């Protein structure tokens, strides 16, 4: 079906330039703020893969689906025809212009749930961290989308921990949840939820749900997204395990919805799960879901084929349209709804099956990192290549007890250095200086084969004085002062993108580069 401007006009003209009523959360349900009607997600994942036919956003390696007004004008009528009221987007470019697409979505009555990450700037399950670079990226996405009333909320992570061996990454994702929620409040934005989208792994799903909703509401998710593909073909409520989902979350204190669904093991997909999802057995607990996905790509989950300006609905699209048009979920009004699920979950105990403590990583604070570097006498040279940082970590962290404590991360024990959130080059400077001080400023203690140099340290003043006092001289203190939330505080980060994969050695975790450095003969065992 070729895109039709007549079809677009009919769909998009109805409520031109009218703000959608914001969606709010009360207890474990979503509501339309102005009307009090319960809100159920009838969503579609809307994200084009980089490898598919199209262009990336300017200066990015990914496609921002809301930065191309022609594509939005082409696709929104087909989304609307499905009865879509929510789209999920996975990669937003904070520097792009989203005005046209967000307005067209608003006019079509479609809300947006946006992932805060992008492919190369995200919390990596194999190299988990929550640092100044990620913080800048995530908050910049919030800043870009917050002004729109049809921005429903954000995902701080998507299937980051997906098996027992990488559950240590969840501590960093939960820290991102905490800090994004805090940022939204401090900026004075209207309430927008921050959640997490989890996979359906039997070994960790219960612990995941507990962990992200335990200890403190300020640190916990506002909603829980479940990526679930267990209903394949003409399955059933019990065979698919949907009954177990309802049982598991019947007392959950925040809203739950399917952040992705639509098994494609049987093709074409017939979407018989729609009747169950929006039926009386599930709607008291699950607030609808988001079908994966709009664009047909190599993974064969697409609802439509897109070729330039041409959109051709697939059989999946037609089947979904038939199923969605036949449901009318019955909800409760916000005034009549009495919140009963108030209890937070108990945080899971740490061990081999769960590796994230309830104590979270520190809030990334670029100002603290800058204050720290300025206060040092021995720092890493700017000429050191990013690729060589690892061997120098390996050298310095193996030369003295506690040298790298201030940059360490051990999520299983909830132990984090105050500078564990700084970028790698700043962390290396801290480690160099720690060793230099241990050697009482010996003339040869700030060299590291030409990688380090002396600088005139600056005596901290003003805010720096307080920040560095909280961090402590060894960097093992807890900094309680929040980072600046001014208009330029999240977009001016000069953090490098070097990664240091997490690797535990005794009580210290500062990256696999340390281990590589030690093994290569650049240092000795950590003390």
N, C-alpha and C positions, 0 to 999 in steps of 0.2 A: 504494500500500500504506500503510494507516494505521499509524502507530507503535504497536507492541504492547509493553505492559509485561511480558508473558510472554516475548516474544522478548528483551527487554532483560535480564530476570532470568536467562534461560538463558545468555546470552553473558557477562554481567558478573559473575556470581556465582562463577565457577570458582575464582579465586584471590584472593578478596577480601582487601584490605589487605596483600598480599604484594608486597614490592619486586621489581621486575624486576632480573635480573642486568644490570649495566652493560655497554654495548658499548665495547670498547677497540680501539685501533689498533695494529697491529704491521706495520711496513713499509708495503706498499700494500694491506693488507686490513683488514677489520673482523672482530672476533671477539667472541663472548659470553664475558665474562671468566671466569665460573665454570666453564663447560663446555669452553671452548676451541674450540667449533664456529665455523666461519666464518659470518659474518652477511651475508645478501644483502637489500638493500632491496626490499620489496614494498610500495611506498608510494603514498599519495594526497595531493595538495595539498588542504588543508582550510582555506579562507579565503573567507568570504562578502564580496562586494563591498558597499561602503557604499550604493550605489544600489539594491541588491536589497531584498526585503521583510524587514525586521527592524529591530533597534535597534543603535545604536552603544554602545560602552562609555561609562560615565559620564564626563563631562568630556572626551571625545575625539571626533574627527571620523571615526573608523574603528571597525571591529568587531573586537574581540578574540575569536577563535573559541574560546578556552579559558576565557572568563569567564562563559559562560552554561551553567549546569549542565543546564538543561532541554534545550537544543539538543544538548549532548554526550550526554545520556541517549537522546535521539531518534536521533542519527546513528551512534554508536559500533557498535551492532549491525549496521548496514549496512556499515560499514567492515570489521568483523570478518568478516562473511560473504564479503567479497571476498578474505579471506586477508591483509588489511593488517597489516603489522607496524611501519610508520612512517607518520606524517603530517608534512607540512611546513606550518607556519603562518607567515604573512607579517607580522603586526602584533600584537604583544603589548603590553597596557597594564600597565606595571609597578606601577600602583597598584591593579589589580583583584585579586580573589581567584580563584586558579586551582586551589584545593585539590580541589574536587569533580571537575572535568574531568580533572585530572592523575591523580587516583586511579582514576577510571573507565577511563581509557586504560591505566593500569598493570594494572588487573585484567583488561583485555582483551588484554594482551600487546602493547601498541602503544607504540612509542617516538616521541619528538618531536624534530624538527629545526626550530629557530626562526630566522627572520630577525631581526636585531637592530634594524632600522629600522622606521619607520612612514611613511605617505605624506608627511607634512610635516616629518619629522625624519629625514633620510637624506642620504647623499652624492649630490648632484645632479650628473649628468654635465655640465650646462651651467653650474654654479656650484660646482665641487668645492672642498671644504674638509673639514678634520678638526679640529673645535674643541671648546671646553669643553661646549657644549650637546649636541653629538652624543655626545661621550664619556660625559656623564652619562646620556643616554638608553640607550646601548648597554650600559653596565655595570649599569644598573638592571635591564635584561632578564635579564642573566646572574644577578644576585642573586636574582631572583624564581624562576627555573627551576632553578638549580643544586642545590637540595636534593633534587630528584626523581631517582631512579635511572634513570627512563626518559627523561630528557633526554639525547639522544644527542650533540647539538652545535648549533652556531650558524653562520649565514651572515652575514658582515660586509658583504656586498653582493650584489646581484642585477642582472646585466646593466647595470652602471653605465657602463663603456666598451662601446659597441656598434658603433663604427666608428672609423676611423683618426683622425678629427678631434677625438675626445674622449678619446683614450687618456691624456691628462694627468690624468684623474680617477683612474686606477688607482693612482697614488702615494698618494692619500689613503685609498683602500680598503685598500691593503696596510698602511698605518699603523694603520688600525682593526684589521686582523688581528693585527698585532704587539702592540698595546696590550691587546686583549681576551685574547690568550693570556697575556700577562704578568699581567693582572689576575686571571685564574683561578688562576694559580700563587700569587700573593701573598696571595690570600684563603684559600688552603688548601683550595680545592674539589678534588674528585676530578677526574681528567683528563677533559676534554670538548673535542672537536675544534672548531676554528674554521676555516671554509672560505669559499669563494666560489662563486657560481653564475654561469656565463658563458653568453652566447648563442653561436650557431653561425655567426659571421661569418667567411667564408673569408679576409678580408684581415687579421684581427687574432687569430684563434683560437690560432695557434701562438705568437705573441708573448705573448698573455695567459697561456697555460699555462706558458711559460718564466718570465715576470716574477713570477708569484705563487709560484714554486717555485725562486727563485734567491737567491744571496748568503749567506743565513743561515737556519737552521731556526727561530730565534726570530722571524724576520720573515715566514716563509713559511706558507702555508696547511697545515692538517692533512689536509684532503681537498678534492677538486676536484669541483664539481657542474657537470654539462653539461646545459643546457637545449637539447634537440635534438628537432626535429620533422621530420626528413627521411624517416622511414618513413611513407608515406601509402598508405592502402588495403592492397592485397595486394602490397607491395613485396618486396624481398629483401635479404639481408645485404650484397651488393655494391651493388645499385642505390641503397640508402639511404645508403651511405657508412659503414655501421657497421664494415665491414672496415678502413676508414681510421682510425676512432676507436681500434680495438684496436691497430693498428700504431703510432699516435701515442703511445699511453699504455702500451705494453708495457714500457717501462723507466722509467715515472714512479715517483717515490719515495713518493708518498702515494696513498691510495685514491681511485678515480674511480667516480662513479655518475651516472646520469641524474637531475639535480635536477628536471627536468620533461620529460615526453615524452607523445606522443599526438596526432599530426597529425590535424586534423579537415577537411582539404580533401576527403576522401572520407567521406561520412556515410551511415549510421551508422559509427562507427569499429569496426573488427573486431579490432584489436589483435593482428595476426599477428606483430608484432615481439616479443611476449612470449616466444615459443618461442626466438627467436634470442638475446634478451637474457639469458635464463637457461639457455642451452644451452652446450655444451662449447667453442664457438668464442669466446665472450665472457666467461664467468665467470672465467677465469684473470686477466682484466684489469679488467673492469667489475663492480662490486658491486651490480648490480641498478638499480632506478630508481623514480621517483615519478611516477605518472600525474597529469596536469593535466586536470581537477580534479573535486572532489566536487559542488559546487553548479552547477546549470544557470543561466547568466546570458546576457547579450546576446552574449557571444563564442562561445556554442555549444560549450563544452568540458565541460559538466556531465555527470556520471554519473547524477545523480538530479534530480528536480524536488521542491522543498520548498515546501509551503504550510502555514504554521503548524505543527501537529503531524503533518501528513501528509507522508510521504516516498514518492515513487513512482520506483522504479528505471527508468531509460531503457534503450533497447536497448544503448547503449554499456556500461552497467553489466553487463548480462547477458552481453555478448560478452567483456568483460574478465574476469568471473568464470569463464567457461568456459575462457579461455586460461590464466589464473593457476592454476586448479585442476589444469591438466594439466602443470605444470612442477615439477621437483624439482631445483633447482641443486645440483651436487656441488661441495663445497668441500674445503679442506684443514684439518686440525686445527692449532691454534696451536702445539702442541709440535713437530709435524712440519714446520712452515713455516720455511723458511730465507730470510731477507731477503737479496735479491740487488740490488734497486734502491736503492742508497744515494746515488747521485750527484745533487746538485742541478743544475738547469739553468743554463745561462749566461744572464745577464740580457741582454735585447735592447738593442742600441745605440739611442741616441736620435737622432731626426731627424724628417722629415716623416711617416714611417710609424709611429713610436712616440715618444710625448712624455712618458714618465715615467722619470726617472732612478732608479737603484738606491738613491740616497740619499733617505730618506723624510722627510716632515714631522715636526715635533717632537711629543712626547707632550703632549696637552692638559693643562694644569696651572692650575687655577683659582686656586690659592694664589699662583702666580707672577703671574698677571694682577692679583690684588688687591694684592699687594706693589708691583707696578709703579705702579698708579694712586695708591696711598697716598704713593708717593715723589715724585710729580709736583708741580710748582708751578702749571702751567697745564693745566686739564682742560676737557672738554666739559660744558656745563651739562646738568643732568638734564632741563631743559625742552625741549631740542632734540628735535623729533619724529623718529621712526625714518625717516620718509619723506624727511627733509631731510639725513640723514647723508651721502648721496651727494655733494651739492653741496659740502659742507664738506671731504670727502676730496679732491674735485677742486681746491678752493682750496689747501689746505695742502700737498698732495703736489706741487703745481706751483710752490711758492714757494722751494724751496731744495734743493740737492743732498743726497741721503741722508736727507731728513726722514722718509720712509716706509720706509726699508730694514728697520727692525725689525719691520714688519708685512707685509712682502712675501712672496710665494710665486712661485717659478718652478720647477715640477716637472720641466720638461725638463732643467734644469741642476742640480737637486737643491739649490737655494738657497732657504732659508726663514728669515725673521726669527724671533727667539725668541718674539715676540708675535703671530705669524701665526695662532696657535690661539686667541687671546683673542676675546671677543665684539666686534662692531663699535664699540660705544660706547667700550669700553676702548681699542681700537685708535686711535680718533679722538683720545682724550685723549693717547695717546702721541705722535701726530703733531703735535698742537697744541703740546705741551711741547717737542718736538724743535725746532720752528721758533722757539719762544720763547727757547730756549737759544742757538740760532744768532744771534738778534738781541740777545744779551747782556742779556736781560731788559728790553728796552725797554718803556716803559709802554703803548705801543699794539700790542705784539706778541702780546698775549693777549686778543683781542677777537673777531675774525672775525664782525663785524656782530652782536655780542651772543651768539654761540654758545659762547664760551669765557669762563672766569673763573679768577681766581687762587684758590688754596687754600693753607693752611698745610701744606707737605709734611712728611711724617713720616720721620725718619731711620730707615732699616731696621735691625732688630735680629733676633737669632736666625736662624731659617731664612730669613727674607727677605733678610738680608745675603748669605747664600751664594747664593741663587737669583738675585738681581740682579747679583751679581758674575759669575756664569756667563753671564748674558744680555748683560752689557756695557752701557755707557752708551748705545751706539747701537742696542742690541737685535739685534746681528748675531752674538752669541755662541751657543754650543751649551749648552743646559741639560741636564745629565745626571741631576739629581736627579729621582726619580720622584714623581708626585703621591701624596698621601695616599690610602690605600685603606680608611679607616675607614668605619663603617656609615653615616655621613651625608655622605660625601664625594662621592657620585655622584648624590644625589637632591636636593641643596639648591642646585643651580645656578640662578642668576637670569639666565642668559644670555638676551638677547633673540633673537628669531627673524628679525631683519632679515637679508636676504641681500645680499651684494655679489658679483655674478657676476664670475668671474675674467676678467681682460682684461690681456694683456701689452703693456707699453710699454717697449721697450728691455730693461733688465735687471730691471724692476720689474713686479710684478703685485699690485695691491691691490684690484682690482675695477672693474667697468664704471662704478660710480658716479663714480670718478675721471675717467674719460673724459667722462662726461656733464657733470660739473662743469666741466671744462676747456672743452668745446665751448659750454657755456652762458655762458662768460665769467667764471666764478668763479675761474679761475686761469690759469696759463700752462703752457707745455709743460714736461714733467718734464725735469729736468736730469740 
